[in-house]
Structures are given as C-alpha cells and as structure tokens.
Amino acid sequence: MKLIIAYVRPERLTAVKQALYARQIYSMSVTNILGAGRQKGYTETYRGIVSEVNLLKKIRIEIGVKDELESAALEAVAEGARTGREGDGVVFVMDVAKAVRIRTGTAVN
C-alpha cells in the first residue's frame, strides 16, 4: 500500500478530484495549508506599509492506494494540478507499513 501526499494550488483541487474519480480513486483527505517553496511569495502594500507574503495558500491531498493504483493516482494528480507555471506543486509517495480499519479492526488492503 502507498500513501500519496500532494501539495497543489487551491484552484486546481476540483480538477485533481475529477481526474482521480475518472480513475475510480475516491478515498482522500484534503487540508488547507500555508507553505513556501520555489514561488518565494510576493510583496504587497497596504495603507503604505509594505509586507512580504512568503507563505502561500496550498492544498494538501493525502491518498491511500493499493500498489497497483499508484501510477494511476500519480497521473491523475499531475493531470489535474498541472498549469505549466511555477508553483503547481509536488507529490510524495511513501510506503505504508500497516493500515487497520477502525470499525472492524481488519487490515486495509
């Protein structure tokens, strides 16, 4: 089993979900986050005060999939999140040692 963690632009969430649903991957967790990366942020002026904004809004998507669905999930996230501009995001894939369903106590496959 694999855990896929993707950081994407907030406006691309719907496209990522649609791409995952098209590949019959429905289970995910979504979190609003702030982060810094290659985009480096920007500066803005409000009432004469210049402030630097270097933590940008992003979406963290966590997807637990069987090993055989890993490539399909990666393709879906990339397809849905890609705009071709810097700041599209990043995807991490990790092995899951064990997963147990809380209701039944059985192993998740």
Backbone as CSV, one residue per row, in Angstrom:
resi,resn,N_x,N_y,N_z,CA_x,CA_y,CA_z,C_x,C_y,C_z
1,MET,0.845,-1.170,0.000,0.000,0.000,0.000,0.893,1.237,0.000
2,LYS,0.430,2.290,-0.671,1.179,3.536,-0.790,0.357,4.693,-0.237
3,LEU,1.051,5.672,0.318,0.432,6.929,0.728,0.991,8.005,-0.179
4,ILE,0.107,8.650,-0.917,0.493,9.716,-1.832,0.089,11.036,-1.196
5,ILE,1.054,11.933,-1.041,0.805,13.257,-0.480,1.129,14.270,-1.561
6,ALA,0.124,15.057,-1.928,0.294,16.055,-2.981,-0.005,17.437,-2.434
7,TYR,0.839,18.397,-2.801,0.625,19.802,-2.474,0.318,20.517,-3.782
8,VAL,-0.882,21.082,-3.901,-1.312,21.691,-5.158,-1.933,23.064,-4.911
9,ARG,-2.141,23.795,-5.994,-2.816,25.093,-5.925,-4.268,24.886,-5.514
10,PRO,-4.818,25.761,-4.676,-6.213,25.605,-4.239,-7.213,25.567,-5.395
11,GLU,-6.979,26.362,-6.427,-7.922,26.411,-7.545,-7.886,25.166,-8.421
12,ARG,-6.912,24.282,-8.216,-6.805,23.051,-9.014,-7.398,21.830,-8.303
13,LEU,-7.944,22.016,-7.105,-8.484,20.890,-6.342,-9.585,20.165,-7.104
14,THR,-10.530,20.899,-7.678,-11.635,20.262,-8.399,-11.120,19.438,-9.571
15,ALA,-10.159,19.961,-10.302,-9.598,19.231,-11.446,-8.882,17.957,-10.994
16,VAL,-8.170,18.035,-9.867,-7.483,16.850,-9.336,-8.508,15.801,-8.911
17,LYS,-9.554,16.226,-8.206,-10.591,15.277,-7.782,-11.253,14.619,-8.981
18,GLN,-11.573,15.381,-10.016,-12.204,14.814,-11.205,-11.293,13.806,-11.889
19,ALA,-9.996,14.102,-11.952,-9.044,13.171,-12.561,-8.932,11.890,-11.738
20,LEU,-8.962,12.011,-10.415,-8.922,10.821,-9.553,-10.209,10.004,-9.708
21,TYR,-11.364,10.681,-9.706,-12.642,9.988,-9.852,-12.716,9.261,-11.183
22,ALA,-12.151,9.842,-12.241,-12.156,9.198,-13.563,-11.386,7.884,-13.543
23,ARG,-10.435,7.777,-12.624,-9.651,6.540,-12.476,-10.169,5.677,-11.324
24,GLN,-11.358,5.996,-10.841,-12.053,5.267,-9.781,-11.261,5.236,-8.471
25,ILE,-10.643,6.370,-8.152,-9.959,6.562,-6.873,-10.762,7.616,-6.132
26,TYR,-11.442,7.210,-5.057,-12.384,8.083,-4.378,-11.952,8.490,-2.970
27,SER,-11.086,7.724,-2.338,-10.713,7.986,-0.944,-9.552,8.971,-0.873
28,MET,-9.768,10.070,-0.153,-8.706,11.056,0.014,-9.022,11.944,1.200
29,SER,-8.007,12.588,1.710,-8.154,13.619,2.731,-7.600,14.904,2.149
30,VAL,-8.274,16.014,2.420,-7.859,17.306,1.879,-7.726,18.302,3.028
31,THR,-6.616,19.036,3.044,-6.344,20.006,4.095,-5.876,21.320,3.474
32,ASN,-6.381,22.442,3.982,-5.871,23.760,3.586,-4.607,24.021,4.385
33,ILE,-3.547,24.442,3.694,-2.277,24.699,4.367,-1.655,25.986,3.845
34,LEU,-0.600,26.434,4.510,0.259,27.513,4.034,1.648,26.931,3.849
35,GLY,2.332,27.343,2.787,3.656,26.791,2.562,4.530,27.706,1.737
36,ALA,5.820,27.420,1.756,6.796,28.160,0.968,7.587,27.182,0.128
37,GLY,7.880,27.589,-1.086,8.652,26.732,-1.984,9.375,27.588,-2.997
38,ARG,9.418,27.115,-4.225,10.126,27.832,-5.277,9.454,29.136,-5.678
39,GLN,8.169,29.285,-5.408,7.468,30.513,-5.761,8.004,31.715,-4.994
40,LYS,8.466,31.496,-3.803,9.097,32.507,-2.950,8.165,33.608,-2.461
41,GLY,6.931,33.603,-2.833,5.990,34.601,-2.334,6.016,35.896,-3.127
42,TYR,5.508,36.955,-2.506,5.402,38.249,-3.174,5.317,39.336,-2.103
43,THR,5.422,40.590,-2.527,5.261,41.714,-1.606,4.000,42.475,-1.980
44,GLU,3.358,43.044,-0.991,2.173,43.849,-1.239,2.217,45.072,-0.334
45,THR,1.530,46.121,-0.760,1.462,47.347,0.014,0.026,47.568,0.456
46,TYR,-0.158,47.763,1.753,-1.483,48.025,2.306,-1.381,49.238,3.206
47,ARG,-2.081,50.298,2.835,-2.061,51.565,3.582,-0.644,52.083,3.821
48,GLY,0.162,51.975,2.776,1.519,52.499,2.837,2.538,51.604,3.494
49,ILE,2.115,50.461,3.989,3.038,49.532,4.644,3.317,48.369,3.695
50,VAL,4.584,48.164,3.413,4.989,47.074,2.537,5.170,45.813,3.378
51,SER,4.500,44.744,2.972,4.661,43.481,3.698,5.004,42.372,2.719
52,GLU,5.801,41.440,3.197,6.237,40.313,2.385,5.375,39.105,2.728
53,VAL,4.775,38.518,1.707,3.964,37.320,1.881,4.754,36.161,1.283
54,ASN,5.321,35.316,2.137,6.105,34.195,1.615,5.489,32.843,1.952
55,LEU,4.407,32.818,2.700,3.666,31.584,2.926,2.390,31.666,2.099
56,LEU,2.318,30.846,1.065,1.202,30.885,0.135,0.200,29.791,0.433
57,LYS,-1.056,30.030,0.083,-2.110,29.035,0.300,-1.908,27.871,-0.663
58,LYS,-1.990,26.675,-0.114,-1.898,25.438,-0.890,-2.920,24.454,-0.339
59,ILE,-3.115,23.377,-1.057,-3.982,22.280,-0.638,-3.117,21.029,-0.499
60,ARG,-3.266,20.326,0.613,-2.566,19.050,0.815,-3.594,17.945,0.630
61,ILE,-3.316,17.041,-0.303,-4.201,15.912,-0.579,-3.456,14.642,-0.202
62,GLU,-4.074,13.820,0.639,-3.496,12.536,1.030,-4.370,11.433,0.461
63,ILE,-3.736,10.510,-0.256,-4.462,9.433,-0.919,-3.776,8.117,-0.567
64,GLY,-4.514,7.199,0.032,-4.000,5.863,0.314,-4.500,4.914,-0.759
65,VAL,-3.574,4.272,-1.489,-3.964,3.389,-2.591,-3.191,2.081,-2.544
66,LYS,-3.762,1.078,-3.183,-3.050,-0.181,-3.359,-1.869,0.055,-4.294
67,ASP,-0.871,-0.805,-4.193,0.342,-0.641,-5.002,0.045,-0.555,-6.494
68,GLU,-0.919,-1.325,-6.971,-1.208,-1.333,-8.413,-1.910,-0.060,-8.893
69,LEU,-2.436,0.749,-7.976,-3.090,2.006,-8.349,-2.171,3.223,-8.195
70,GLU,-0.931,2.990,-7.773,-0.009,4.104,-7.534,0.204,4.954,-8.782
71,SER,0.536,4.337,-9.910,0.815,5.116,-11.113,-0.427,5.847,-11.610
72,ALA,-1.599,5.230,-11.495,-2.842,5.886,-11.918,-3.118,7.116,-11.056
73,ALA,-2.875,7.005,-9.754,-3.093,8.135,-8.853,-2.100,9.254,-9.142
74,LEU,-0.845,8.912,-9.398,0.158,9.925,-9.721,-0.192,10.656,-11.015
75,GLU,-0.616,9.905,-12.025,-1.019,10.506,-13.298,-2.203,11.445,-13.101
76,ALA,-3.157,11.034,-12.293,-4.358,11.842,-12.057,-4.010,13.150,-11.362
77,VAL,-3.165,13.084,-10.337,-2.784,14.298,-9.615,-2.029,15.237,-10.549
78,ALA,-1.083,14.704,-11.304,-0.310,15.543,-12.221,-1.199,16.162,-13.291
79,GLU,-2.108,15.380,-13.835,-3.015,15.867,-14.874,-3.912,16.980,-14.343
80,GLY,-4.455,16.792,-13.161,-5.364,17.772,-12.597,-4.691,19.027,-12.088
81,ALA,-3.457,18.909,-11.597,-2.789,20.042,-10.954,-1.933,20.867,-11.900
82,ARG,-1.562,20.311,-13.040,-0.592,20.980,-13.918,-1.188,22.196,-14.622
83,THR,-0.503,23.345,-14.464,-0.848,24.549,-15.216,0.325,24.977,-16.090
84,GLY,1.509,24.427,-15.814,2.697,24.803,-16.555,3.441,25.981,-15.948
85,ARG,2.931,26.512,-14.843,3.576,27.639,-14.177,4.271,27.148,-12.906
86,GLU,5.245,27.939,-12.461,5.934,27.613,-11.215,4.923,27.649,-10.076
87,GLY,5.026,26.689,-9.157,4.108,26.637,-8.024,2.967,25.654,-8.216
88,ASP,3.040,24.824,-9.270,1.992,23.823,-9.492,1.918,22.811,-8.361
89,GLY,3.032,22.552,-7.696,3.010,21.653,-6.548,4.030,20.550,-6.637
90,VAL,3.893,19.609,-5.724,4.813,18.478,-5.625,4.036,17.281,-5.087
91,VAL,4.511,16.076,-5.430,3.865,14.848,-4.974,4.913,13.953,-4.331
92,PHE,4.586,13.419,-3.158,5.454,12.473,-2.457,4.739,11.130,-2.390
93,VAL,5.490,10.049,-2.544,4.926,8.698,-2.436,5.696,7.967,-1.350
94,MET,4.948,7.402,-0.389,5.577,6.678,0.715,4.945,5.303,0.862
95,ASP,5.738,4.351,1.302,5.211,3.023,1.616,4.464,3.082,2.934
96,VAL,3.360,2.351,3.013,2.588,2.243,4.251,2.865,0.859,4.827
97,ALA,3.413,0.811,6.024,3.753,-0.461,6.643,2.503,-1.244,7.035
98,LYS,1.504,-0.530,7.565,0.301,-1.214,8.024,-0.838,-0.209,8.089
99,ALA,-2.026,-0.668,7.739,-3.233,0.147,7.861,-4.346,-0.742,8.401
100,VAL,-5.074,-0.256,9.394,-6.126,-1.049,10.041,-7.421,-0.246,10.023
101,ARG,-8.495,-0.879,9.581,-9.807,-0.243,9.580,-10.317,-0.177,11.014
102,ILE,-10.687,0.999,11.488,-11.073,1.202,12.892,-12.343,0.428,13.231
103,ARG,-13.342,0.488,12.383,-14.624,-0.135,12.684,-14.502,-1.645,12.896
104,THR,-13.746,-2.308,12.019,-13.699,-3.776,12.086,-12.402,-4.312,12.659
105,GLY,-11.350,-3.497,12.678,-10.055,-3.961,13.149,-9.299,-4.798,12.140
106,THR,-9.811,-4.885,10.911,-9.163,-5.682,9.880,-8.133,-4.838,9.123
107,ALA,-7.188,-5.524,8.508,-6.164,-4.847,7.725,-6.772,-4.277,6.448
108,VAL,-6.324,-3.099,6.092,-6.749,-2.458,4.846,-5.806,-2.892,3.752
109,ASN,-6.351,-3.358,2.658,-5.502,-3.808,1.528,-5.593,-2.855,0.395
